[in-house]
């Protein structure tokens, strides 16, 4: 680790010279890249220098112990430095973990009812409400992009965008299959049913991050539809975009304007294409080491919501929470914090 820290510090010093060089400043795009790299590694270098200062303090105090008059002060310095060094070392390990470049991005979340018929659709609605309330707690903005409601108030599928600082970093581990065990309102015998819904969390990407050839996109328009005849347009304002090379489809019908629906559908399509590329990159890393906390496989059963026991269990980290109502009302931070901690621990092993 310390060899790596030495090389990071050396690079930091090189960058400090480069960003101060008038010749580099003239090349603005190059200068901006150097500035970005400099800012990214600065916290690591500053923390490493703190560690080196404490280590030097320990060594100096060790020498001072030979002096009878300074022995008492030296002993205090030695104890303090010895206590600080392992703390700073752990902080350095955390700083050296590669950051997910998508963490500060907004997200598009897709929820689809799985096995379980109407009960699965109702559970999809429960999950949407849960994420909506979590977004409200975080003062994030939520916009529905596409929805396919059922007559009972659930959703066969719903897509929505959440805009807010760190949205992807907090919600990326929600991707996967969510299973529910509860007695449906329509069940007269009191029998517990098991159903499921899948969640996919995609980072919202900028045009510069993914190149989509317009000629590869086929656009279809149709009339928007909704449960019970609600939200039905008399004009063909709903938009379906098909990326021909991959077969990936994105739809939007929530806006009355075809232009707005196309804009939202394009955002969704780009996020899906970006996620596909990201999963392909991540699969190469997965061959080298198995991450405990997955972030993209919808077929992976990640969590069970057991209503009779009032229990939510995340199977990736083995954590159970027994505040069902609180959790479904958007109080997700305890679960999310533990998922982030587990992911960091795994990354630390492979670092």
Secondary structure, DSSP 4 states (H G I P E B T S, - for coil): -HHHHHHHHHHHHHHHHHHH-HHHHHSHHHHHHHHHHHHHHHHHHHHHHHHHHHHHHHHHHHHHTTSTTTHHHHHHHHHHHHHHHHHHHHHHHHHHSPPPTTTTS-EEEEEEE-SSHHHHHHHHHHHHHHHHHHHHHTT-EEEEEEEEE-TTS-EEEEEEEEESTTHHHHHGGG-EEEEEEE--TT-SS---EEEEEEEEEEE---GGG----GGGEEEEEE----GGGTT--SS--EEEEEETTTTEEEEE-SSS-HHHHHHHHHHHHHHHHHHHHHHHHHHHHHHHS--SS-SS-TTSEEEEEETTTTEEEETTTTEEE--HHHHHTT--HHHHHHHHHHHHHHHHHH-
